[in-house]
Amino acid sequence: SMANTPEDDAPNRYSRTERTTYGRYSRDANSSGSSLPSNTLEKRIEELERELAKERQENARLMKMAQDKEELIGKLKEEIDLLNR
């Protein structure tokens, strides 16, 4: 009698945390008493996306510098080995 309850199907699709989080955000997004207007939230999201893009560029630049330094270290080690012979 209890084999086809909605609760039995839900755990197969989402974990309890995902369901409660999704439900909470859905309610918040649909509530009319939101503390911030949606256009303010959209602007904030755009701002954060721009910031994230800059951080990713900086991260890529730093990774490239680290790789270049590793290559230089390898070449210098080879040169030291040759000089020691």
Phi and psi in radians as a Rosetta constraint file:
Dihedral C 1 N 2 CA 2 C 2 CIRCULARHARMONIC -1.772 0.35
Dihedral N 2 CA 2 C 2 N 3 CIRCULARHARMONIC 0.172 0.35
Dihedral C 2 N 3 CA 3 C 3 CIRCULARHARMONIC -1.189 0.35
Dihedral N 3 CA 3 C 3 N 4 CIRCULARHARMONIC -0.523 0.35
Dihedral C 3 N 4 CA 4 C 4 CIRCULARHARMONIC -1.956 0.35
Dihedral N 4 CA 4 C 4 N 5 CIRCULARHARMONIC 0.588 0.35
Dihedral C 4 N 5 CA 5 C 5 CIRCULARHARMONIC -1.311 0.35
Dihedral N 5 CA 5 C 5 N 6 CIRCULARHARMONIC 2.621 0.35
Dihedral C 5 N 6 CA 6 C 6 CIRCULARHARMONIC -1.011 0.35
Dihedral N 6 CA 6 C 6 N 7 CIRCULARHARMONIC -0.571 0.35
Dihedral C 6 N 7 CA 7 C 7 CIRCULARHARMONIC -1.120 0.35
Dihedral N 7 CA 7 C 7 N 8 CIRCULARHARMONIC -0.519 0.35
Dihedral C 7 N 8 CA 8 C 8 CIRCULARHARMONIC -1.229 0.35
Dihedral N 8 CA 8 C 8 N 9 CIRCULARHARMONIC -0.589 0.35
Dihedral C 8 N 9 CA 9 C 9 CIRCULARHARMONIC -1.384 0.35
Dihedral N 9 CA 9 C 9 N 10 CIRCULARHARMONIC -0.623 0.35
Dihedral C 9 N 10 CA 10 C 10 CIRCULARHARMONIC -1.046 0.35
Dihedral N 10 CA 10 C 10 N 11 CIRCULARHARMONIC -0.753 0.35
Dihedral C 10 N 11 CA 11 C 11 CIRCULARHARMONIC -1.093 0.35
Dihedral N 11 CA 11 C 11 N 12 CIRCULARHARMONIC -0.419 0.35
Dihedral C 11 N 12 CA 12 C 12 CIRCULARHARMONIC -1.256 0.35
Dihedral N 12 CA 12 C 12 N 13 CIRCULARHARMONIC -0.457 0.35
Dihedral C 12 N 13 CA 13 C 13 CIRCULARHARMONIC -1.665 0.35
Dihedral N 13 CA 13 C 13 N 14 CIRCULARHARMONIC -0.743 0.35
Dihedral C 13 N 14 CA 14 C 14 CIRCULARHARMONIC -2.388 0.35
Dihedral N 14 CA 14 C 14 N 15 CIRCULARHARMONIC 2.600 0.35
Dihedral C 14 N 15 CA 15 C 15 CIRCULARHARMONIC -1.283 0.35
Dihedral N 15 CA 15 C 15 N 16 CIRCULARHARMONIC 2.877 0.35
Dihedral C 15 N 16 CA 16 C 16 CIRCULARHARMONIC -1.007 0.35
Dihedral N 16 CA 16 C 16 N 17 CIRCULARHARMONIC -0.743 0.35
Dihedral C 16 N 17 CA 17 C 17 CIRCULARHARMONIC -1.081 0.35
Dihedral N 17 CA 17 C 17 N 18 CIRCULARHARMONIC -0.797 0.35
Dihedral C 17 N 18 CA 18 C 18 CIRCULARHARMONIC -1.082 0.35
Dihedral N 18 CA 18 C 18 N 19 CIRCULARHARMONIC -0.713 0.35
Dihedral C 18 N 19 CA 19 C 19 CIRCULARHARMONIC -1.136 0.35
Dihedral N 19 CA 19 C 19 N 20 CIRCULARHARMONIC -0.769 0.35
Dihedral C 19 N 20 CA 20 C 20 CIRCULARHARMONIC -1.215 0.35
Dihedral N 20 CA 20 C 20 N 21 CIRCULARHARMONIC -0.665 0.35
Dihedral C 20 N 21 CA 21 C 21 CIRCULARHARMONIC -1.135 0.35
Dihedral N 21 CA 21 C 21 N 22 CIRCULARHARMONIC -0.832 0.35
Dihedral C 21 N 22 CA 22 C 22 CIRCULARHARMONIC -1.039 0.35
Dihedral N 22 CA 22 C 22 N 23 CIRCULARHARMONIC -0.785 0.35
Dihedral C 22 N 23 CA 23 C 23 CIRCULARHARMONIC -1.086 0.35
Dihedral N 23 CA 23 C 23 N 24 CIRCULARHARMONIC -0.726 0.35
Dihedral C 23 N 24 CA 24 C 24 CIRCULARHARMONIC -1.128 0.35
Dihedral N 24 CA 24 C 24 N 25 CIRCULARHARMONIC -0.800 0.35
Dihedral C 24 N 25 CA 25 C 25 CIRCULARHARMONIC -1.179 0.35
Dihedral N 25 CA 25 C 25 N 26 CIRCULARHARMONIC -0.615 0.35
Dihedral C 25 N 26 CA 26 C 26 CIRCULARHARMONIC -1.106 0.35
Dihedral N 26 CA 26 C 26 N 27 CIRCULARHARMONIC -0.780 0.35
Dihedral C 26 N 27 CA 27 C 27 CIRCULARHARMONIC -1.107 0.35
Dihedral N 27 CA 27 C 27 N 28 CIRCULARHARMONIC -0.760 0.35
Dihedral C 27 N 28 CA 28 C 28 CIRCULARHARMONIC -1.099 0.35
Dihedral N 28 CA 28 C 28 N 29 CIRCULARHARMONIC -0.744 0.35
Dihedral C 28 N 29 CA 29 C 29 CIRCULARHARMONIC -1.160 0.35
Dihedral N 29 CA 29 C 29 N 30 CIRCULARHARMONIC -0.550 0.35
Dihedral C 29 N 30 CA 30 C 30 CIRCULARHARMONIC -1.586 0.35
Dihedral N 30 CA 30 C 30 N 31 CIRCULARHARMONIC -0.144 0.35
Dihedral C 30 N 31 CA 31 C 31 CIRCULARHARMONIC -1.287 0.35
Dihedral N 31 CA 31 C 31 N 32 CIRCULARHARMONIC 2.454 0.35
Dihedral C 31 N 32 CA 32 C 32 CIRCULARHARMONIC -1.419 0.35
Dihedral N 32 CA 32 C 32 N 33 CIRCULARHARMONIC -0.306 0.35
Dihedral C 32 N 33 CA 33 C 33 CIRCULARHARMONIC -1.634 0.35
Dihedral N 33 CA 33 C 33 N 34 CIRCULARHARMONIC 0.638 0.35
Dihedral C 33 N 34 CA 34 C 34 CIRCULARHARMONIC -1.111 0.35
Dihedral N 34 CA 34 C 34 N 35 CIRCULARHARMONIC 2.485 0.35
Dihedral C 34 N 35 CA 35 C 35 CIRCULARHARMONIC -1.323 0.35
Dihedral N 35 CA 35 C 35 N 36 CIRCULARHARMONIC -0.447 0.35
Dihedral C 35 N 36 CA 36 C 36 CIRCULARHARMONIC -2.146 0.35
Dihedral N 36 CA 36 C 36 N 37 CIRCULARHARMONIC 2.414 0.35
Dihedral C 36 N 37 CA 37 C 37 CIRCULARHARMONIC -1.149 0.35
Dihedral N 37 CA 37 C 37 N 38 CIRCULARHARMONIC 2.659 0.35
Dihedral C 37 N 38 CA 38 C 38 CIRCULARHARMONIC -1.087 0.35
Dihedral N 38 CA 38 C 38 N 39 CIRCULARHARMONIC -0.594 0.35
Dihedral C 38 N 39 CA 39 C 39 CIRCULARHARMONIC -1.176 0.35
Dihedral N 39 CA 39 C 39 N 40 CIRCULARHARMONIC -0.553 0.35
Dihedral C 39 N 40 CA 40 C 40 CIRCULARHARMONIC -1.172 0.35
Dihedral N 40 CA 40 C 40 N 41 CIRCULARHARMONIC -0.722 0.35
Dihedral C 40 N 41 CA 41 C 41 CIRCULARHARMONIC -1.135 0.35
Dihedral N 41 CA 41 C 41 N 42 CIRCULARHARMONIC -0.710 0.35
Dihedral C 41 N 42 CA 42 C 42 CIRCULARHARMONIC -1.099 0.35
Dihedral N 42 CA 42 C 42 N 43 CIRCULARHARMONIC -0.729 0.35
Dihedral C 42 N 43 CA 43 C 43 CIRCULARHARMONIC -1.115 0.35
Dihedral N 43 CA 43 C 43 N 44 CIRCULARHARMONIC -0.707 0.35
Dihedral C 43 N 44 CA 44 C 44 CIRCULARHARMONIC -1.129 0.35
Dihedral N 44 CA 44 C 44 N 45 CIRCULARHARMONIC -0.721 0.35
Dihedral C 44 N 45 CA 45 C 45 CIRCULARHARMONIC -1.091 0.35
Dihedral N 45 CA 45 C 45 N 46 CIRCULARHARMONIC -0.775 0.35
Dihedral C 45 N 46 CA 46 C 46 CIRCULARHARMONIC -1.071 0.35
Dihedral N 46 CA 46 C 46 N 47 CIRCULARHARMONIC -0.742 0.35
Dihedral C 46 N 47 CA 47 C 47 CIRCULARHARMONIC -1.069 0.35
Dihedral N 47 CA 47 C 47 N 48 CIRCULARHARMONIC -0.790 0.35
Dihedral C 47 N 48 CA 48 C 48 CIRCULARHARMONIC -1.158 0.35
Dihedral N 48 CA 48 C 48 N 49 CIRCULARHARMONIC -0.632 0.35
Dihedral C 48 N 49 CA 49 C 49 CIRCULARHARMONIC -1.143 0.35
Dihedral N 49 CA 49 C 49 N 50 CIRCULARHARMONIC -0.697 0.35
Dihedral C 49 N 50 CA 50 C 50 CIRCULARHARMONIC -1.118 0.35
Dihedral N 50 CA 50 C 50 N 51 CIRCULARHARMONIC -0.759 0.35
Dihedral C 50 N 51 CA 51 C 51 CIRCULARHARMONIC -1.087 0.35
Dihedral N 51 CA 51 C 51 N 52 CIRCULARHARMONIC -0.727 0.35
Dihedral C 51 N 52 CA 52 C 52 CIRCULARHARMONIC -1.102 0.35
Dihedral N 52 CA 52 C 52 N 53 CIRCULARHARMONIC -0.724 0.35
Dihedral C 52 N 53 CA 53 C 53 CIRCULARHARMONIC -1.071 0.35
Dihedral N 53 CA 53 C 53 N 54 CIRCULARHARMONIC -0.744 0.35
Dihedral C 53 N 54 CA 54 C 54 CIRCULARHARMONIC -1.108 0.35
Dihedral N 54 CA 54 C 54 N 55 CIRCULARHARMONIC -0.749 0.35
Dihedral C 54 N 55 CA 55 C 55 CIRCULARHARMONIC -1.097 0.35
Dihedral N 55 CA 55 C 55 N 56 CIRCULARHARMONIC -0.687 0.35
Dihedral C 55 N 56 CA 56 C 56 CIRCULARHARMONIC -1.156 0.35
Dihedral N 56 CA 56 C 56 N 57 CIRCULARHARMONIC -0.703 0.35
Dihedral C 56 N 57 CA 57 C 57 CIRCULARHARMONIC -1.082 0.35
Dihedral N 57 CA 57 C 57 N 58 CIRCULARHARMONIC -0.795 0.35
Dihedral C 57 N 58 CA 58 C 58 CIRCULARHARMONIC -1.090 0.35
Dihedral N 58 CA 58 C 58 N 59 CIRCULARHARMONIC -0.726 0.35
Dihedral C 58 N 59 CA 59 C 59 CIRCULARHARMONIC -1.082 0.35
Dihedral N 59 CA 59 C 59 N 60 CIRCULARHARMONIC -0.772 0.35
Dihedral C 59 N 60 CA 60 C 60 CIRCULARHARMONIC -1.097 0.35
Dihedral N 60 CA 60 C 60 N 61 CIRCULARHARMONIC -0.713 0.35
Dihedral C 60 N 61 CA 61 C 61 CIRCULARHARMONIC -1.107 0.35
Dihedral N 61 CA 61 C 61 N 62 CIRCULARHARMONIC -0.772 0.35
Dihedral C 61 N 62 CA 62 C 62 CIRCULARHARMONIC -1.159 0.35
Dihedral N 62 CA 62 C 62 N 63 CIRCULARHARMONIC -0.671 0.35
Dihedral C 62 N 63 CA 63 C 63 CIRCULARHARMONIC -1.099 0.35
Dihedral N 63 CA 63 C 63 N 64 CIRCULARHARMONIC -0.729 0.35
Dihedral C 63 N 64 CA 64 C 64 CIRCULARHARMONIC -1.100 0.35
Dihedral N 64 CA 64 C 64 N 65 CIRCULARHARMONIC -0.758 0.35
Dihedral C 64 N 65 CA 65 C 65 CIRCULARHARMONIC -1.071 0.35
Dihedral N 65 CA 65 C 65 N 66 CIRCULARHARMONIC -0.748 0.35
Dihedral C 65 N 66 CA 66 C 66 CIRCULARHARMONIC -1.106 0.35
Dihedral N 66 CA 66 C 66 N 67 CIRCULARHARMONIC -0.731 0.35
Dihedral C 66 N 67 CA 67 C 67 CIRCULARHARMONIC -1.113 0.35
Dihedral N 67 CA 67 C 67 N 68 CIRCULARHARMONIC -0.762 0.35
Dihedral C 67 N 68 CA 68 C 68 CIRCULARHARMONIC -1.065 0.35
Dihedral N 68 CA 68 C 68 N 69 CIRCULARHARMONIC -0.713 0.35
Dihedral C 68 N 69 CA 69 C 69 CIRCULARHARMONIC -1.173 0.35
Dihedral N 69 CA 69 C 69 N 70 CIRCULARHARMONIC -0.693 0.35
Dihedral C 69 N 70 CA 70 C 70 CIRCULARHARMONIC -1.076 0.35
Dihedral N 70 CA 70 C 70 N 71 CIRCULARHARMONIC -0.738 0.35
Dihedral C 70 N 71 CA 71 C 71 CIRCULARHARMONIC -1.099 0.35
Dihedral N 71 CA 71 C 71 N 72 CIRCULARHARMONIC -0.740 0.35
Dihedral C 71 N 72 CA 72 C 72 CIRCULARHARMONIC -1.114 0.35
Dihedral N 72 CA 72 C 72 N 73 CIRCULARHARMONIC -0.732 0.35
Dihedral C 72 N 73 CA 73 C 73 CIRCULARHARMONIC -1.056 0.35
Dihedral N 73 CA 73 C 73 N 74 CIRCULARHARMONIC -0.767 0.35
Dihedral C 73 N 74 CA 74 C 74 CIRCULARHARMONIC -1.052 0.35
Dihedral N 74 CA 74 C 74 N 75 CIRCULARHARMONIC -0.777 0.35
Dihedral C 74 N 75 CA 75 C 75 CIRCULARHARMONIC -1.131 0.35
Dihedral N 75 CA 75 C 75 N 76 CIRCULARHARMONIC -0.725 0.35
Dihedral C 75 N 76 CA 76 C 76 CIRCULARHARMONIC -1.136 0.35
Dihedral N 76 CA 76 C 76 N 77 CIRCULARHARMONIC -0.672 0.35
Dihedral C 76 N 77 CA 77 C 77 CIRCULARHARMONIC -1.081 0.35
Dihedral N 77 CA 77 C 77 N 78 CIRCULARHARMONIC -0.755 0.35
Dihedral C 77 N 78 CA 78 C 78 CIRCULARHARMONIC -1.062 0.35
Dihedral N 78 CA 78 C 78 N 79 CIRCULARHARMONIC -0.744 0.35
Dihedral C 78 N 79 CA 79 C 79 CIRCULARHARMONIC -1.137 0.35
Dihedral N 79 CA 79 C 79 N 80 CIRCULARHARMONIC -0.724 0.35
Dihedral C 79 N 80 CA 80 C 80 CIRCULARHARMONIC -1.085 0.35
Dihedral N 80 CA 80 C 80 N 81 CIRCULARHARMONIC -0.749 0.35
Dihedral C 80 N 81 CA 81 C 81 CIRCULARHARMONIC -1.040 0.35
Dihedral N 81 CA 81 C 81 N 82 CIRCULARHARMONIC -0.761 0.35
Dihedral C 81 N 82 CA 82 C 82 CIRCULARHARMONIC -1.111 0.35
Dihedral N 82 CA 82 C 82 N 83 CIRCULARHARMONIC -0.725 0.35
Dihedral C 82 N 83 CA 83 C 83 CIRCULARHARMONIC -1.160 0.35
Dihedral N 83 CA 83 C 83 N 84 CIRCULARHARMONIC -0.597 0.35
Dihedral C 83 N 84 CA 84 C 84 CIRCULARHARMONIC -1.243 0.35
Dihedral N 84 CA 84 C 84 N 85 CIRCULARHARMONIC -0.362 0.35
